[in-house]
Amino acid sequence: MTAKIQLVRGIDEEVSDVKITRSKDGAFSIAKFIFNQPKCMGENGPSQDITGLYLIDEEGELISRTVNAKFIGGESTGIEAEYKMRGEAEFQRFLRFMERFAKDNGMELDRKL
């Protein structure tokens, strides 16, 4: 199974950037996803309701409901989504997903964490 990211079920997205931050003790982490031109946003707005961020791979799904559209002058400029993790186990699961996603999409994962 190919790792994929969706904002609307059934529409695979291309992520523009991902930034990961962790607390010093590693108890809390946040991944911020930026989508500059999401496929789910047509000229007239979203083709369907954007209900969350879905990170899907062979282990299952990681889901977040923290998704925000960005607008300038009434025009969509993209979408930002956050995935929050508590503890090392959730963080390691997220890293496994990101490694699969990077490999499947010809990207590189910088592990300076």
N, C-alpha and C positions, 0 to 999 in steps of 0.2 A: 504494500500500500504506500502511495506517495503521501508525504506530509503536506498538509495544505492549511491555509488560513482563509476563513470566510467571515463576512459581516452579515451576509444574507445567505441562508442555507442554499447550497447548490451552486453558488457563484464563487469560484476560487479567486482570491485577490493576490495582487503583487504588492508587497510591502515596500515602502520607500525607505524607511529607516526604523531601527529598533534600538532603544536605549535602555540599559538595565542598571538599576541602582540597588545597593544592598546596605542594610544597617551595618555598623561596625562589628556587631556580634553575630551577624548572619541570621538573626531571628526574623527579619522582615525584608522582602525584596519587591521591587516593582519593575515591570517591563512596560515601556511606553512604545506603542506601535504607531507609526505615522504612515498614512495612505494619502499621497498627493493627488492621485487620479484613480480612485477606486472604481472597479468595474461595475459595482452595484449602483453607482450614481450615473444616471443618464443626463441628457440635456435638460430634462424637466424634473430633475430630482431623483430620489431613489425609486428603482423599479418595484421594490417591495419594502416593507418595513424593515429597518435595520434593528435587529433584536439583540445583538451582542457580538462579541468577538469569539470565534470558534477556532481553536487550534486542534487539528485533527490528525492523528497518526495511528500507527499500528497498535499503540497502547490504549487508545481511546480518545477522549476529548477533554480539553481544558477550556473552560468557559468563563467569560467575564461579561458583565452587563454595563461596565463603565466605558461607554462609547459616546463621543461627542463630535458633531459635525462643525466645521469651521466655515464661516461665511464672511466675505468682505463685499460691501455694497450689494448685498442680496444674492451674490453669486457664491456657490460652494467652492471652497479652496482646498477641501480635503477632509479627512476624518482622522481623529486621534482616539486611540483606545488604550486602556491600561489593564494589565493583568497583575494582580497582587498575590504574593506568595508568603506563606508563614512557615518558617522552619526550613531545615536543610532538605528534608525529603521532597517537599513541594518544589524547592529550587532545583534540585537534581533532576526531577521529572521534567521541569520546564527546559532545562539545558539539553536533555535527551531529545525533546521535541525540536528545539532550535537546531541541534546538530543534524537531525534528519531533514528538516526544512531547508537548511543551508545546502546540504549535499544534493537534495532533489531539485533545487532551483539554481544551482551554479553560483552559490553565494559563499562567503567566507565568514566564519564565526570567530570573532576576536575574544579570546578567553582571558582577559586581563582582570578577572574577578577574583 
